[in-house]
Amino acid sequence: MPTSGPTIPADPTVRAPDPPRQDDRPRRRRGARSVRAREDRRAGYLLISPTAVIVFVMVVLPILWTISLAFQQVRLLNLSTTGFFGEYSLDNFTEVLTSPGFLDALVNTMIYSVAGTACAIGLGLVAALALRAPFRGRGLVRACMLIPYVAPVVAATFVWKTMLNPQFGVANHYGTTLLGWNEPIAFLSSAQSVSLFGIDLHVSVSLLTVVLFEGWRSFPFAFLFITARMQAIPESLEEAAMVDGAAPSQRFRYIVLPQLLPTLAVLTVLRFIWTFNNFDDIYLLTGGGSGTQVVAVRVYDYLINRGDIGAAAAQALVLAAILAILVTVYLKLFGRSEEMA
Amino acid sequence: MSGVSRDYVERRVFGVLRRVVIFLLLVICLFPFYYMAFLSFRPLDAVLQNPGALVPKPGEIDFGTY
């Protein structure tokens, strides 16, 4: 330490006056700057501390709490005596992972999120393309497209439940009278498997209905994103293609779609995450019965119906872990092409 | 020559499709909420007796639920 020249004290006011030496000056200047930088940094920490405290209390703490609960045997009965530190064990995870119906719930969740995302983005893309060219009243029509997304989920599920009711639903009434269905279809309570062209899809009627509902409810979100991106496409590109004799489908395939791909990729990730964690739609429509039980509904079931808080926390962690793995894989596979496009 | 005819055919097809799609989208977006409003005016037994009704009959409107 003494061999490295005069050291700079932390407090600048008590710094001893050094004899002015040629080689010392740059070091001292750097030291003065670091003192000021340290003060700046302190002010910065002070300014973000409220946010940091709020985030810690509202986000980090509940997550840590969930993790802690997932490793303890917590039920409603002994909740009041449970602390953050207790007897940790993996029993909840073995219970959750080996319980009957977990795999089915996982498969249902995958089908629901993949098909729901595809439905929502597909419908949104079709809507955005259809409403691309201006016409009178387009603004009004676009506003109408947003209704399913902004309507309260309870209202939307209630009206669809009523319309699809096998006894007095309007869908089954016209299905049996006009379309010649032999008997009313219990859209939301039938566990019967859907078959398409004689191939059994291993998807219950209810799950299909729930997927379509998800597509209906969230397509406006995709529609908004895609419409916004479409308006940023320079017109000259398409005009040039038109001059070269490109048909509408070719203009879409080679001009519009490549520019939409980054937006579609972001949309896919967002919608997939939200659909994967979705609980209220399915719970309100079917209550998780007849082949529509997804993992989020299972968490609720563990928590409320069985009062097994530890298992619910473990199930929620498993759900989060699976989602994290899936999103990581997706970003690894498509993240680079997204930047290039 | 074939390019021109493809362009013409696609323009016509997509022109018709566009109208159909807009109409269908409007139906799926508005009908459930129209039906919700409509149900709010109807007494329950009327719904059970005549589930297919889409427009209210003159004497049927009932503000009792409000």
Interface residues (C-beta under 8 A of the other chain):
Chain A: V126 A127 A130 L131 A133 V141 C144 M145 I147 P148 A151 A155 A156 F158 V159 W160 T162 M163 Q167 F168 G169 V170 N172 H173 Y174 T177 W216 G245 A246 A247 P248 S249
Chain B: G3 V4 R6 D7 E10 R11 F14 L17 R18 V21 I22 L25 L26 I28 C29 L30 P32 F33 Y35 M36 L39 V47 L48 P51 G52 L54
